[in-house]
Amino acid sequence: MTTMAGWFLLPVCPQSPYVWNGHRFSKCFMNMTLGFGVNVLTVTITVLLGLTLKNDGRRRRNFEKSLLEKTFVYVLPAIGVFLSLLDMMFLLRRLLTGDVVEYHEWLTTASLFAVWTCTAIFANCSNFERIFTNKMLCSWWIVRAIFGILVFVSTYADFEILRSLNYSFVILLDVLFGASGFIIRSEQAKSSPMEDSLLSVDVDLEESRMGNNKEDKQSCWNLLTFNSIMSVMNDGVKKQLDFKDLLQLPTDMDPSFCHNKLLICWKGQYSRNGSNPSFFWAICRAYGWPYVSLGLLKVLNDCLSFVGPMLLNRLIRFLQQGSRTSDGYFLAISLGLTSIFKSFLDTQYTFHLSKLKLKLRSSIMTIIYQKCLSISLAERSQFSSGEIQTFMSVDTDRTVNLCNSFHDMWSLPLQIGLALYLLYVQVKFAFLSGIAITILLIPVNKWISEMIARATEEMMKQKDERIRRTGEILTHIHTLKTHGWELLFSDWLMKTRSLEVSYLSTRKYLDAWCVFFWATTPTLFSLFTFGLFSLLGYKLDAATVFTCLALFNTLISPLNSFPWVINGMIDAIISLRRLTRFLSCIEPDRTNSSPSPIINNDQAESDVKETAVFMSNSCSSWSSSKEVEPNILLNNLTLEIYKGSFVAVIGEVGSGKTSLLSAILGEMRLLHGSVHANRSISYVSQVPWILSGTIRDNILFGKDYDPQRYWDTLWACALDVDISLMAGGDMAHIGERGVNLSGGQRARLAMARALYHGVDILMLDDVLSAVDAQVADWILRNAILGPLAQKRTRILSTHNHQAIYSADMVIVMDKGKLKWVGNPSNLSGSSYVAFSKLNELDTTVRIQGQNSQIIESTDTHKHLVDEKDDKNASNGVTETIDDEMRKEGRVQFSVYKNYAAFCGWFITIIICISAFLMQASRNGNDLWLSFWVDATGRSQMDSPTTFYLVTLCIFCIINSFFTLLRAFSFAFGGLQAAVKVHDTLLNKLIHAPIQFFYQTPGGRILNRLSSDLYTIDNSLPFILNILLANFVGLLGIAIVLSYVQVFFLLLLLPFGYIYSKLQFFYRSTARELRRLDSVSCSPIYSSFTEILDGSATIRAFKCEDFFFTRFTKHIILYQQTSFSETTASLWLSLRLQLLAGSIISFIAVTAVIGSLGNLSINFGTPGLIGWTGTFICCSNCFLVGELFDKFY
């Protein structure tokens, strides 16, 4: 290979015509392939696109270019030309000083000049948008930057500081140019028809409902610095935030837009692979390209993670050599600039990934919601309600988290590989001893993670059971309090909670071992690596030691994270399969030409045009389409119901009356035959479905308000007197499932809804059984047979004797078959047996009747409300549903105090002391390493190597002890708090007055006992643990810097002031956003749970669009809150990282000044400076770790 390469490279590299030189590719080979070759390819692509692509006329030429486009067209190419000319000047300087400049260097620099010159020419052409916003060329500019990093490493390895710095700016320019092209392309996509779409289907997406907003029109600087959040943060400092104060969503984050985008891809996937569709590939088609584009940012960000340690290595070597050149300043400034550039890359990657995850989440949630509105009850029977709710919550979360895991699957091996290679360069094979310890811990961590997974699975089962029991208690709380069963059912619930806590404790203590291994690995690595390195006879120096420490700090996170990433991938795959199975359910054919479903119709149109309901030899089942041998419930039904008739359906219990109505509605699976329900339908189920909202909302049900018809409906359903006695009248709020109303009131309210809509067919399932005889008579005469429904087709399943004799036609059901159909006057023979049983049952009901709600009277309405029952009913709705309260301002100190008390004051003190001593021992370990390094730098060591090695081992043992103490004390304290918080909450809830449950929705209470309690059980201890570790780590860095660099004390006050101001400014807003986030989540799951119960009613009324729009409004609020919260956290993250970058530059520059002898102040030995450099390279992590305080 060397001979062939020599023949190829000899003309341009006469000095070193080799591909491989030592332990890396030669500089000649890198320049000719990744330098000159890539540049030539760039010019070729640009010229070809410039000559072939024509202006499509989308831009209106009388409009001026935007600021971003001006920068894109004029500024960036000019900078590129300047940098390439500057590189030529460096080569000329070397040539004039007598150095040899080979041809490959001239070719690389000249081709770079050609690239930017060509770019500047074509950027001023009329079709520049078509050229430089082309997907291929935009991506190529990003790929150029990746290749440029490799060339940069080659240049940097030859210690060409000035050219390396210049080349780093070239790489940055490539990234900016490619990113600008993508941004301009996205702006065009928002204001023009979709062209060059990533979707394979040629469908125009529905325009977003969000309209123009400021988020879409931000300048490049605002996008980079997240200044758009400033208005929200200013309001957050001054007042309590409301939803109207939040950031507007960008156009492409509108839930309707996202829903349509993913739905089109899913339908395309389903049409192509109907037998085996994949929801994963539908997601890839919808969001694959933006996600892949983020991978390019991820690569750059990961590569820059290693630039800092390598620059630190060069800086320490420069300080050790005592050079008098100015290269030290370039190294010091580059160290800070690298950190700053990485800060922008890191925050931009996180921001765009978070946006993508929010879009994906809203897409999945809306598609699941729409699917629940679309599929029949029979098709849905293969899934339990709890399983469907899990689709919306757990499975959606796991699928969205795939966005993180998928990039991590290739990013983590890349980071590990680069770190291992750089460690080998520093300490040869001695690094294997440290890596061996880490690798040995990987199966241990894997085993622990599997144990945690099993414990979590069992814990979630017990949690689901606890929530189920809590829901039952809330549903029957009135009965419990009436009988004084509070303590009995509290103990019943606590049995499940005890099992849940036992699994939670197993998980917490296993987590403590993970924390222990995580925290002690760096000290163990330094002990084994540097111990073996010195025992092998190598000489330790500051550059080697502290570069290795910085590299291992970069390596440890990928090594420990990999098992969790794999688990996340597995969870996401399982969830995707579950979602695919649910979304593949068959939907009934609901054509637009008819408001009601035509399930199957093999008859001529003339057969059904005069009928309201037509059935021919239909066989129906409650089984889903997946069942091969369904259980037939309705067999060979042939039925014809004429328009405008009143039909009574009778039969014994379980004879198939409700199933007949469901088959007409299309809720059952039609095995063969045909069912045709002509025109519009309204439906009242046997258990009336009541919407959480006002009485008027329940009656209108999305329909326009007609006062005359509205009040006529209330009178016909005997609701006008009830409403007049309620506080707020018809605007009084009703609790979930109508908990504030009596059974009769719920039935009459559902009846009023069906009557108000004025549809062609009224389907009433045993609606009269929920009211007493007098009210049933009133509803029959004034509602069912009254003027509002007189010309409608009415199908009533009933046991009411009077209703049966008032019917035009009676249908007798028996064991799923039509036993008899005819006029009620002809009920005789075998059909009379069923009718006589119903007559007896109806008589019994009359005798046993419930406490009357409405009795006959002599006033104009001929009825009054029974005083006792109406008093109870009206009291239930006297108070409207309370809005969810949220605190304002700072988190009170009492909250922290109470949580510490729940943990236990003794254990809280132990946690704090062990955390401080853990950090002190960690700092002592590194300080001892710096002493060891300085000792080996002297001509004669004061003590033998074993002395330093044994002392280092002692520091490791002390650090391990305090780390273990901190981890297990935190786990114990968190468990104590979890138990006490739940017990206190349950005790207060179970003894709350009954009025509290009328005023508070059950979904809100369940949210407190599920999501919020999960935060107390799991999230809060985890976050507090990280926060405490970062706090003591930051404190340790401040002490180290103050000890080694005296000048840092000058920065301590101003930087501390800036830091505290940033934190105060952020935390004031973050608390409000966190509270809004909690408030915005509840309506989403409450709305979803609600439609699971009432989906059949919603489909019958054809109100799917109304409820879908209602749901998307909840999603918009959640999206706005999450988007604002993410932007605010990244606003702070960027500024903290910039602050850290400034500190890095300051410390590095002062160290260089001290080494040059320009100041008389002692800046420390190379070992101490290396120790300081390692800490400041890690300062970003500690500073950004402070963001975790937003969770509380």
ZISULGI-V69587 format. One record per helix or strand of 2 or more residues. SS is the DSSP state (hx for helix, st for strand). FROM is the first residue (numbers start at 1). LEN is the number of residues. Records with the same first field share a line. If there is no record, write none. Layout:
SS->FROM-LEN  FROM-LEN
This chain:
hx->2-8  27-26  67-30  103-21  128-5  135-23  161-31  214-4  220-6  227-12  243-3  251-3  255-18  279-43  327-48  377-4  385-91  477-7  486-50  542-42  605-4  657-9  695-6  707-10  720-5  729-3  736-3  743-14  767-4  773-12  801-6  824-3  830-19  867-10  893-11  905-33  945-46  994-6  1002-43  1048-54  1104-52  1166-12  1179-13
st->20-2  24-2  598-3  611-11  632-11  646-6  669-9  681-4  693-2  733-2  761-5  793-5  809-6  817-6  854-3  863-3
